[in-house]
Amino acid sequence: MARARRGFKARRRRNRVLKLAKGFHFDRRTKFKHALITVRRALHNAYIGRRLLKRDMRRLWIVRIGAAARSLGFQYSRLIKAFADKKIMLNRKMLAELAVNDFQGFTTICNEAMKK
């Protein structure tokens, strides 16, 4: 019985992995078996990194809002509660943007939220 060679689908699968391995060094770029392991790890780390980025950005926004609030004499937690009680629907990203780029507007919003 004649030896059956793998068809174009196997080559296409291997080429897809090798294309993702572009920029790696040595065997990790040229040999399919090494490239497959490295590409899987790289894709997994990229997945984790996308989630860590969201977490890190939220922490940065909270630090910025907290620093701006402290300069006005407010605590971060009480300020966020005041926003919720007054139904001021600004998320942390927008509040941090205001705190950095438009401090006067941030001050106005915070004073409005903290009014009794």
Summary of the structure (lengths in Angstrom):
residues: 116
radius of gyration: 26.0
end to end distance: 89.4
largest distance: 89.4
contacts: 269
relative contact order: 0.08
helix: 78%
strand: 0%
